Amino acid sequence: QVQLVESGGGLVQDGGSLRLSCAASASIFSRSAMGWYRQAPGKQRELVATITSGGITNYADSVKGRFTISRDNAKNTVYLQMNSLKPEDTAVYYCNAKVATIPIRIYWGQGTQVTVSS
């Protein structure tokens, strides 16, 4: 069974930092593009950052220069380092895996809450 397990969320003050982790099943990780998405109350889920199996990254404009996505293939884990956090970053953050199969398979983690207080 494929699992994505997020950790690292919490409460932080405006301007603070957090690092999210997502541990994925070894059976899929090396073949997957990994991503972080977030969903604030009353809003749609939105892309935060992605990283391909080859390490190519992509970021939402709202987080460029503040957030960094990375992956450790030896640990089957993807990270999201979040710096200079703002209250508008408050959301549930979800880990996502897109597995390079035909058809593509997509998996989601259970989500971790990030709250930034002003």
Secondary structure, 3 states (H helix, E strand, C coil): CCCEEEECCEEEECCCCEEEEEEECHHHHCCEEEEEEEECCCCCCEEEEEECCCCCEEECCCCCCCEEEEEECCCCEEEEEECCCCHHHCEEEEEEEEECCCCCEEEECCCEEEEEEC
